[in-house]
Amino acid sequence: MKKEEDYLKDLMAIRSLMERSSRFMSLSGWAGVLAGIYALVGAYIAHSLFGFRPAELAGQAVFNGGETGVSGVQALESVFPVVWVAVAVLLLSLGSAFYLTRRRAVKTKEPVGRAASARFIANLSMPLVAGGLLMLVLLFTGQVWLLIPLSLIFYGIAMFNAGNYTFRELKLLGAIEVVLGLFAALFPVAGLLFWAAGFGVMHIIYGIVIHYKYQR
């Protein structure tokens, strides 16, 4: 009986080792928390300091029949400061993720450039690049109100794909981001709230779960 238990333990250890070797497990939970904090601060600045109102932009797009031209230029000018806030949030999040993940990889002796991390980055990058290019097109054609739902949806797809090569919780985060993006499209009046919930609150919850479940 004892030998059978030992065999089961050995099999579980081998399975765990194989799973870890095929997944990139050095993603820092604290990086997710910081990204969430940056997003909440950015949403607050966009709303309070620059008066960003996605619903008003959606109304303009519907009223003008989605046409470009003067309305597109006006929409671009009205959100230009908010775009810089979003870029700052993105750069801070990426910088924190790179630094903390690299530091954890060194601590756990997990090579950042191995096959698992390469697959993780590849599955993450494609939806993000495609979504980013589409949002640039919409930004310069005045369809600004679509930026919030599309950013959540494409980001969610990227997270869901990348979840195959890292913590499984990332797939759940991705699915939630997509759902929030769809609700942001249906209710543009609350678009900024959905954005803050997706990129802010959900990142903080995800980061805390990852840290206390895997990295303490």
C-alpha positions as CSV (number, residue, x, y, z in Angstrom):
1,M,0.0,0.0,0.0
2,K,2.8,2.3,0.9
3,K,4.6,1.6,-2.4
4,E,1.4,2.5,-4.3
5,E,1.2,5.8,-2.5
6,D,4.9,6.4,-3.3
7,Y,4.2,5.7,-7.0
8,L,1.3,8.1,-7.0
9,K,3.4,10.8,-5.4
10,D,6.2,10.2,-7.9
11,L,3.7,10.4,-10.8
12,M,2.2,13.7,-9.4
13,A,5.7,15.1,-9.1
14,I,6.6,14.2,-12.7
15,R,3.3,15.6,-13.9
16,S,3.9,18.9,-12.0
17,L,7.5,19.1,-13.4
18,M,6.3,18.5,-17.0
19,E,3.5,21.1,-16.6
20,R,6.0,23.7,-15.3
21,S,8.4,23.0,-18.1
22,S,5.7,23.7,-20.7
23,R,4.5,26.9,-19.0
24,F,6.0,30.3,-18.3
25,M,5.4,30.5,-14.5
26,S,7.5,33.6,-13.6
27,L,4.7,36.2,-14.2
28,S,4.7,38.4,-11.2
29,G,1.4,38.8,-9.3
30,W,2.5,42.1,-8.0
31,A,2.9,43.3,-11.6
32,G,-0.8,42.7,-12.1
33,V,-1.6,44.6,-8.9
34,L,0.5,47.6,-10.0
35,A,-1.1,47.5,-13.5
36,G,-4.5,47.7,-11.9
37,I,-3.5,50.6,-9.7
38,Y,-2.1,52.5,-12.7
39,A,-5.4,51.8,-14.7
40,L,-7.6,53.1,-11.8
41,V,-5.5,56.3,-11.5
42,G,-5.6,56.8,-15.3
43,A,-9.3,56.4,-15.4
44,Y,-9.7,58.9,-12.6
45,I,-7.5,61.4,-14.4
46,A,-9.3,60.9,-17.7
47,H,-12.7,61.5,-16.1
48,S,-11.9,64.2,-13.5
49,L,-9.1,66.2,-15.1
50,F,-10.0,65.9,-18.8
51,G,-13.7,65.3,-18.5
52,F,-13.7,62.2,-20.7
53,R,-17.3,61.1,-21.5
54,P,-17.4,58.1,-23.9
55,A,-21.2,58.3,-24.2
56,E,-21.0,61.8,-25.6
57,L,-18.6,60.6,-28.3
58,A,-20.9,57.6,-29.1
59,G,-23.8,60.0,-29.5
60,Q,-21.8,62.2,-31.9
61,A,-20.9,59.1,-34.0
62,V,-24.5,58.0,-34.2
63,F,-25.7,61.5,-35.0
64,N,-23.1,61.9,-37.8
65,G,-23.8,58.5,-39.2
66,G,-20.3,57.4,-38.4
67,E,-18.8,59.8,-41.0
68,T,-15.3,61.1,-40.8
69,G,-14.1,64.6,-41.5
70,V,-14.7,67.5,-39.1
71,S,-16.4,65.3,-36.6
72,G,-13.5,62.9,-36.6
73,V,-11.0,65.7,-36.1
74,Q,-13.1,67.1,-33.3
75,A,-13.3,63.7,-31.6
76,L,-9.6,63.2,-32.0
77,E,-8.8,66.6,-30.4
78,S,-11.2,66.0,-27.6
79,V,-9.6,62.7,-26.5
80,F,-5.9,63.5,-27.3
81,P,-5.0,64.1,-23.7
82,V,-6.8,60.9,-22.7
83,V,-4.8,59.0,-25.3
84,W,-1.6,60.2,-23.6
85,V,-2.9,59.0,-20.2
86,A,-3.7,55.6,-21.7
87,V,-0.2,55.4,-23.2
88,A,1.4,56.3,-19.8
89,V,-0.7,53.6,-18.1
90,L,0.4,51.1,-20.8
91,L,4.1,52.0,-20.5
92,L,4.1,51.9,-16.7
93,S,2.3,48.5,-16.7
94,L,4.7,47.0,-19.3
95,G,7.7,48.4,-17.4
96,S,6.6,47.0,-14.1
97,A,5.7,43.6,-15.6
98,F,9.1,43.3,-17.3
99,Y,11.1,44.3,-14.3
100,L,9.2,42.2,-11.7
101,T,8.8,39.2,-14.0
102,R,12.5,39.3,-14.9
103,R,13.5,39.6,-11.2
104,R,11.3,36.6,-10.3
105,A,12.6,34.6,-13.2
106,V,16.2,35.2,-11.9
107,K,15.1,34.2,-8.4
108,T,13.4,31.0,-9.5
109,K,16.1,30.3,-12.2
110,E,13.5,30.1,-15.0
111,P,15.0,31.3,-18.3
112,V,13.0,34.1,-19.7
113,G,13.9,33.2,-23.3
114,R,12.9,29.5,-23.2
115,A,10.3,27.9,-25.5
116,A,7.4,28.3,-23.0
117,S,8.0,32.1,-22.6
118,A,8.3,32.4,-26.4
119,R,5.0,30.7,-27.0
120,F,3.4,32.8,-24.2
121,I,4.6,36.1,-25.9
122,A,3.6,34.9,-29.4
123,N,0.0,34.1,-28.3
124,L,-0.2,37.3,-26.4
125,S,1.2,39.5,-29.1
126,M,-1.0,38.7,-32.1
127,P,-4.4,39.9,-30.7
128,L,-2.7,42.9,-29.0
129,V,-1.0,44.1,-32.2
130,A,-4.2,43.5,-34.3
131,G,-6.3,45.3,-31.8
132,G,-3.9,48.2,-31.4
133,L,-3.8,48.8,-35.2
134,L,-7.6,48.7,-35.4
135,M,-7.9,51.1,-32.6
136,L,-5.5,53.5,-34.3
137,V,-7.7,53.4,-37.4
138,L,-10.8,54.1,-35.3
139,L,-9.0,56.9,-33.4
140,F,-8.1,58.8,-36.6
141,T,-11.5,58.3,-38.2
142,G,-13.4,59.7,-35.2
143,Q,-14.9,56.4,-33.9
144,V,-13.4,57.1,-30.5
145,W,-16.2,55.6,-28.4
146,L,-15.3,52.1,-29.7
147,L,-11.8,52.3,-28.2
148,I,-12.9,51.2,-24.7
149,P,-14.9,48.1,-25.7
150,L,-12.3,47.0,-28.3
151,S,-9.4,47.5,-25.9
152,L,-11.1,45.2,-23.4
153,I,-12.1,42.6,-26.0
154,F,-8.8,42.3,-27.8
155,Y,-6.9,42.4,-24.5
156,G,-9.2,39.6,-23.2
157,I,-8.6,37.5,-26.2
158,A,-4.8,37.9,-25.8
159,M,-5.0,36.9,-22.1
160,F,-7.2,33.9,-22.9
161,N,-4.7,32.7,-25.6
162,A,-1.7,33.3,-23.4
163,G,-3.3,31.4,-20.5
164,N,-2.5,28.2,-22.3
165,Y,1.2,28.8,-21.5
166,T,1.2,30.2,-18.0
167,F,-1.2,30.3,-15.0
168,R,-4.7,29.0,-15.9
169,E,-6.2,31.9,-14.1
170,L,-5.2,34.1,-17.0
171,K,-7.8,32.4,-19.2
172,L,-10.5,33.4,-16.7
173,L,-9.2,36.9,-16.6
174,G,-9.3,37.0,-20.4
175,A,-12.9,35.8,-20.5
176,I,-14.0,38.4,-18.0
177,E,-12.3,41.2,-20.0
178,V,-14.1,40.1,-23.1
179,V,-17.5,40.2,-21.3
180,L,-16.8,43.6,-19.8
181,G,-15.8,44.8,-23.3
182,L,-19.2,43.6,-24.7
183,F,-21.0,45.4,-21.9
184,A,-19.0,48.6,-22.6
185,A,-20.2,48.4,-26.2
186,L,-23.8,47.9,-25.2
187,F,-23.7,50.7,-22.5
188,P,-21.2,53.3,-23.6
189,V,-22.5,55.7,-20.9
190,A,-20.6,53.5,-18.4
191,G,-17.7,52.7,-20.7
192,L,-15.1,54.2,-18.5
193,L,-16.4,52.3,-15.5
194,F,-16.2,49.0,-17.4
195,W,-12.6,49.9,-18.5
196,A,-11.7,50.7,-14.9
197,A,-13.2,47.4,-13.7
198,G,-11.5,45.4,-16.4
199,F,-8.0,46.9,-16.4
200,G,-8.1,48.1,-12.8
201,V,-10.1,46.0,-10.4
202,M,-9.7,42.7,-12.2
203,H,-6.0,43.1,-12.5
204,I,-5.6,43.8,-8.8
205,I,-7.7,40.7,-7.9
206,Y,-5.8,38.6,-10.4
207,G,-2.4,39.7,-9.1
208,I,-3.4,39.1,-5.5
209,V,-4.7,35.6,-6.3
210,I,-1.5,34.7,-8.3
211,H,0.8,36.0,-5.6
212,Y,-0.9,34.2,-2.7
213,K,-1.6,31.0,-4.6
214,Y,1.7,30.5,-6.3
215,Q,4.4,32.9,-5.2
216,R,4.4,33.4,-1.5
